[in-house]
Amino acid sequence: DTGGFRNSKQPPRFSRPTMQKPEPNRKDDEKKKTHINSAPAKVVLMGDSVLDTFYWISNKKRDVRFEVEKELGENHHKDSTCINYAVDESQIRHVLYGIRPNPGYIRSRRWNNLEPYPMDHKGIVRPLTLLKTLKDPTHVLLAIGGNDARVAFVSSFDINRIYDSMEKEGIIQNFERLVREIKGIVPNVILVIVYHPKITVCPLLYMLPNRRTITELIVRFSPMFFDIAKKFSLPVIDLARTFNPYDSLDYGSSPIEPSNKSGEYIASLTRHVIQNFPFGEGKAMCYRGVKGEEWRPLTEEIIDDSWNVYIYL
C-alpha cells in the first residue's frame, strides 16, 4: 500500500484547486512586474521547529534563520537580515503568551556557538513582545499548528476525535487572533502550512498516527490557513506539497523535522514571496514547490472565492 502516493520520486498528490484563471495578457504581465520588491528585508521567524530547525539538522549552523538570511542577501538585497523568535515545541498559545525553551535546546545552542534564545529574566521567550520592540521588521514568517496537533494525538489517533478536540480547544480562533496580533505590528505576514512527515518510518515510534490519518488532518486544517490568508490578503507557503515524504534528504534526524536541504526550500520560497507577492493589494496566494525541479516545480496559485482546498487522492 503506497498510501495514495504514486511512487518514491513524488510527493503526495492532491487534486488541483478549482479556480478561474484570467486570460493572460501583456497588461497583466506588466502590472505583475511592478510587484517585484527589491528593498532590504528584515524577516522575523515565529513559530515552532519548522523554522527553529538547528537541533535536528546535520550542519547546525545552517538553520532556517541562516538560510533565509543567506538567500535574501545573495538573491534579493545584500543588507537583508533574518531574526529568529521561533522556538521548538511551540504551540499557538506559546507564540501568543510565551514559552520556556527546552533546557536541552538551550544547551545545544550554547555548545554549537549559536545565538541563544531571546529569553527574558524569567527564562521565557515572548515572541509578540519581542516583535513589538524590534526596530523596523519588514516581514514575519509564521509556521505554527503542528504541535497543537501532536498534543491531540496523545489522547487519540482517530481523525474525527483529533479534529473535534482541536476545534474545541479553539485552534481556528486562536490562530486568527495570532495572525491579527502579528499583523497589527508587522503587516507583511507569510503563513506556512506544515509538511507531511517522512513516510518510510514507523509512525508509532514518534507518537504519530498512520500516514492516511496525518494526511487527512493536513487536508482538514489547510482551510484554516487559506481562509485566514483570504481574510487578511496574505501569502501561504505550502510545505505539504513541497517536501517529498519518501525522500529522507528532505528530513532531519527526526522524520517530523526539516533537514538542511529542506531549509533551503523554505528560504527560497520565502525570498520568492517577499519579491513577488503584492502585500496590501487585497490578494491571497499559495506558493509551493522547488525552483528547477520538474515534478514539483515552483508554483503560484491565487486563493479566491473559487478556491477549493485540495483533496487527498
C-alpha positions as CSV (number, residue, x, y, z in Angstrom):
1,D,0.0,0.0,0.0
2,T,1.6,3.3,-1.1
3,G,-1.0,5.3,0.9
4,G,-2.1,7.2,-2.2
5,F,1.4,8.2,-3.4
6,R,2.4,7.4,-6.9
7,N,6.0,6.4,-6.4
8,S,9.0,7.1,-4.3
9,K,10.0,10.0,-6.5
10,Q,6.8,12.0,-6.0
11,P,5.2,13.8,-3.0
12,P,1.6,13.2,-2.1
13,R,-0.9,14.0,-4.8
14,F,-3.7,16.3,-4.3
15,S,-6.3,17.4,-6.8
16,R,-5.7,20.8,-8.2
17,P,-7.7,23.6,-6.6
18,T,-10.7,24.7,-8.7
19,M,-10.3,28.3,-9.7
20,Q,-11.0,30.6,-12.5
21,K,-7.9,31.8,-14.3
22,P,-8.0,35.1,-16.2
23,E,-6.7,35.0,-19.8
24,P,-3.0,36.1,-19.8
25,N,-2.3,39.4,-21.5
26,R,0.6,41.8,-21.7
27,K,-1.0,44.4,-19.4
28,D,-1.3,41.8,-16.7
29,D,2.3,40.8,-17.2
30,E,3.4,44.4,-17.0
31,K,1.4,45.0,-13.9
32,K,2.9,41.9,-12.2
33,K,6.3,43.3,-12.8
34,T,5.5,46.3,-10.6
35,H,5.0,43.9,-7.7
36,I,8.7,43.0,-7.6
37,N,10.2,44.2,-4.3
38,S,13.9,44.8,-4.1
39,A,14.2,46.7,-0.8
40,P,16.2,45.2,2.1
41,A,14.2,42.8,4.1
42,K,14.2,42.2,7.8
43,V,12.5,38.9,8.3
44,V,11.4,37.6,11.7
45,L,10.8,33.8,12.2
46,M,7.9,33.0,14.6
47,G,6.5,29.6,15.4
48,D,7.9,26.1,16.0
49,S,10.6,23.7,14.8
50,V,9.6,24.1,11.1
51,L,11.7,27.3,11.5
52,D,13.7,26.6,14.7
53,T,15.5,23.7,13.0
54,F,19.0,23.7,14.4
55,Y,18.7,20.8,16.8
56,W,17.6,18.4,14.1
57,I,19.9,19.2,11.2
58,S,23.4,17.9,10.5
59,N,25.0,21.3,9.9
60,K,23.6,23.1,12.9
61,K,24.9,26.5,11.9
62,R,22.9,26.4,8.7
63,D,19.5,26.5,10.2
64,V,16.5,28.2,8.6
65,R,17.5,31.6,10.0
66,F,20.9,31.3,8.4
67,E,19.4,30.0,5.1
68,V,16.8,32.8,4.8
69,E,19.4,35.5,5.5
70,K,21.8,33.9,3.1
71,E,19.2,33.6,0.3
72,L,18.0,37.2,0.8
73,G,21.5,38.5,1.0
74,E,22.6,36.8,-2.2
75,N,19.5,36.9,-4.3
76,H,17.5,39.9,-3.0
77,H,19.4,42.6,-1.2
78,K,22.8,42.4,0.5
79,D,21.5,44.3,3.6
80,S,18.7,41.9,4.3
81,T,18.6,40.1,7.7
82,C,16.7,37.4,9.5
83,I,15.9,37.1,13.2
84,N,14.7,34.0,15.0
85,Y,11.9,34.2,17.5
86,A,10.7,30.7,16.7
87,V,11.1,28.1,19.5
88,D,10.9,24.3,19.0
89,E,7.9,22.7,20.7
90,S,5.8,25.9,20.4
91,Q,2.0,25.8,20.1
92,I,-0.2,28.7,19.1
93,R,-0.6,29.8,22.7
94,H,3.1,29.9,23.2
95,V,3.6,32.4,20.3
96,L,0.8,34.5,21.9
97,Y,1.9,34.4,25.5
98,G,5.5,33.0,25.6
99,I,7.4,29.7,26.1
100,R,10.2,28.4,28.3
101,P,12.6,26.7,25.8
102,N,13.6,23.1,26.5
103,P,16.8,23.1,28.5
104,G,18.3,20.6,26.0
105,Y,17.8,23.1,23.2
106,I,19.3,25.9,25.3
107,R,22.4,23.8,26.0
108,S,22.8,22.7,22.4
109,R,22.7,26.2,21.2
110,R,25.5,27.1,23.6
111,W,27.6,24.0,22.7
112,N,27.2,24.8,19.0
113,N,28.1,28.5,19.4
114,L,24.7,29.6,18.1
115,E,22.8,32.7,19.2
116,P,20.9,32.0,22.4
117,Y,17.1,32.2,22.5
118,P,16.0,35.7,23.3
119,M,14.7,34.9,26.8
120,D,13.6,37.4,29.4
121,H,14.8,37.5,33.0
122,K,12.3,34.6,33.8
123,G,13.8,32.4,31.0
124,I,10.8,32.8,28.8
125,V,10.7,33.7,25.1
126,R,7.8,36.1,24.4
127,P,7.7,36.4,20.6
128,L,4.9,39.1,20.4
129,T,6.7,41.3,23.0
130,L,10.0,40.9,21.2
131,L,8.3,41.8,17.9
132,K,6.8,45.0,19.3
133,T,10.2,46.2,20.4
134,L,12.2,45.2,17.3
135,K,13.2,48.1,15.1
136,D,11.8,48.2,11.5
137,P,10.9,44.5,10.8
138,T,9.6,44.1,7.3
139,H,8.1,40.6,7.3
140,V,7.1,37.8,9.6
141,L,7.3,34.2,8.6
142,L,4.9,32.2,10.7
143,A,4.8,28.4,11.0
144,I,2.6,27.0,13.8
145,G,0.0,24.4,14.4
146,G,1.9,21.1,14.2
147,N,2.5,20.8,17.9
148,D,-1.2,21.6,18.6
149,A,-2.0,18.5,16.6
150,R,0.7,16.4,18.3
151,V,-0.9,17.2,21.7
152,A,-4.2,15.9,20.3
153,F,-2.5,12.7,19.3
154,V,-1.8,11.8,22.9
155,S,-5.5,11.2,23.6
156,S,-6.5,9.6,20.2
157,F,-5.4,8.6,16.7
158,D,-9.0,8.8,15.4
159,I,-9.1,11.6,12.9
160,N,-12.6,12.8,13.9
161,R,-11.7,12.9,17.6
162,I,-8.5,14.7,16.8
163,Y,-10.2,17.2,14.7
164,D,-13.0,17.7,17.2
165,S,-10.6,18.1,20.1
166,M,-8.5,20.7,18.3
167,E,-11.7,22.6,17.3
168,K,-13.0,22.6,20.9
169,E,-9.6,23.9,22.0
170,G,-10.2,26.9,19.7
171,I,-7.3,26.3,17.3
172,I,-9.0,28.2,14.5
173,Q,-10.0,31.2,16.6
174,N,-6.6,31.3,18.3
175,F,-4.8,31.1,15.0
176,E,-6.8,34.0,13.7
177,R,-6.1,36.0,16.8
178,L,-2.4,35.3,16.5
179,V,-2.3,36.5,12.9
180,R,-4.3,39.6,13.7
181,E,-1.9,40.4,16.6
182,I,1.2,40.0,14.4
183,K,-0.3,42.0,11.5
184,G,-1.0,44.8,13.9
185,I,2.7,45.0,14.4
186,V,4.1,43.9,11.1
187,P,1.5,43.9,8.2
188,N,3.6,41.6,5.9
189,V,2.9,38.1,7.3
190,I,3.7,34.9,5.4
191,L,1.9,31.8,6.6
192,V,3.5,28.4,6.4
193,I,1.5,25.1,6.1
194,V,3.3,22.2,7.8
195,Y,4.7,19.4,5.7
196,H,3.9,15.7,5.8
197,P,6.2,13.6,8.0
198,K,8.6,11.1,6.3
199,I,6.6,8.0,5.2
200,T,9.3,5.4,5.4
201,V,9.4,5.1,9.2
202,C,7.1,3.6,11.8
203,P,4.9,6.5,12.9
204,L,4.2,5.0,16.4
205,L,7.9,5.4,17.3
206,Y,7.3,9.2,17.1
207,M,3.8,9.2,18.7
208,L,2.1,9.7,15.3
209,P,-0.9,8.1,13.7
210,N,-0.7,6.3,10.4
211,R,0.1,8.1,7.2
212,R,-3.5,8.4,6.0
213,T,-4.7,10.0,9.2
214,I,-1.8,12.5,9.1
215,T,-2.6,13.4,5.5
216,E,-6.3,13.8,6.2
217,L,-5.5,16.0,9.2
218,I,-3.3,18.2,7.0
219,V,-6.2,18.4,4.4
220,R,-8.8,19.2,7.1
221,F,-6.8,22.0,8.6
222,S,-5.5,23.5,5.4
223,P,-8.6,25.7,5.1
224,M,-7.7,27.3,8.4
225,F,-4.6,28.7,6.6
226,F,-6.3,29.5,3.3
227,D,-9.3,31.2,5.0
228,I,-7.1,33.4,7.1
229,A,-5.0,34.2,4.0
230,K,-8.1,35.3,2.2
231,K,-9.4,37.3,5.1
232,F,-6.2,39.2,5.6
233,S,-4.9,39.1,2.0
234,L,-1.7,37.1,2.8
235,P,0.6,34.6,1.0
236,V,0.8,31.0,2.1
237,I,3.9,28.7,1.7
238,D,2.6,25.2,1.3
239,L,5.3,22.8,2.5
240,A,2.8,19.8,2.4
241,R,3.1,20.0,-1.4
242,T,6.8,20.9,-1.4
243,F,8.6,18.2,0.8
244,N,8.8,14.7,-0.5
245,P,7.7,12.3,2.3
246,Y,9.6,9.4,0.6
247,D,12.9,11.3,0.4
248,S,15.0,11.1,3.6
249,L,17.1,14.1,2.4
250,D,14.1,16.3,3.0
251,Y,14.1,15.4,6.7
252,G,16.5,15.9,9.6
253,S,17.4,13.4,12.3
254,S,13.7,13.0,13.0
255,P,11.1,12.2,10.4
256,I,9.0,15.1,11.6
257,E,11.6,17.8,11.3
258,P,13.2,19.6,8.3
259,S,16.7,19.0,7.1
260,N,19.4,21.3,5.9
261,K,18.2,20.7,2.3
262,S,14.5,21.4,3.0
263,G,15.6,24.5,5.0
264,E,16.9,25.8,1.7
265,Y,13.4,25.2,0.1
266,I,11.9,27.3,2.9
267,A,14.4,30.1,2.3
268,S,13.9,30.1,-1.4
269,L,10.1,30.2,-1.2
270,T,10.4,33.0,1.4
271,R,12.6,35.1,-0.9
272,H,10.3,34.4,-3.8
273,V,7.2,35.6,-1.8
274,I,9.0,38.7,-0.5
275,Q,10.0,39.7,-4.0
276,N,6.8,38.9,-5.8
277,F,3.7,38.9,-3.5
278,P,1.7,42.2,-3.7
279,F,1.3,42.8,0.0
280,G,-1.5,45.3,0.7
281,E,-3.3,44.8,-2.6
282,G,-6.2,42.6,-1.4
283,K,-4.9,39.3,-2.8
284,A,-4.1,35.9,-1.3
285,M,-1.8,33.4,-2.9
286,C,-0.4,30.0,-2.3
287,Y,3.3,29.1,-3.2
288,R,4.7,25.7,-3.3
289,G,7.4,23.6,-5.0
290,V,11.1,23.8,-5.7
291,K,12.6,26.0,-8.4
292,G,14.2,23.9,-11.2
293,E,12.6,20.6,-10.3
294,E,10.3,19.2,-12.9
295,W,8.0,17.1,-10.8
296,R,7.5,19.7,-8.0
297,P,8.0,23.0,-9.8
298,L,7.7,26.3,-8.2
299,T,4.0,27.1,-8.5
300,E,1.8,30.1,-7.6
301,E,-1.9,29.8,-7.1
302,I,-4.4,32.6,-6.4
303,I,-6.6,31.9,-3.4
304,D,-10.0,33.4,-4.1
305,D,-13.7,32.6,-3.7
306,S,-13.4,29.9,-6.4
307,W,-10.7,28.1,-4.4
308,N,-11.4,24.6,-3.2
309,V,-9.0,23.1,-0.8
310,Y,-7.0,20.3,-2.4
311,I,-8.3,16.8,-1.6
312,Y,-6.1,13.8,-0.9
313,L,-6.5,11.1,-3.6
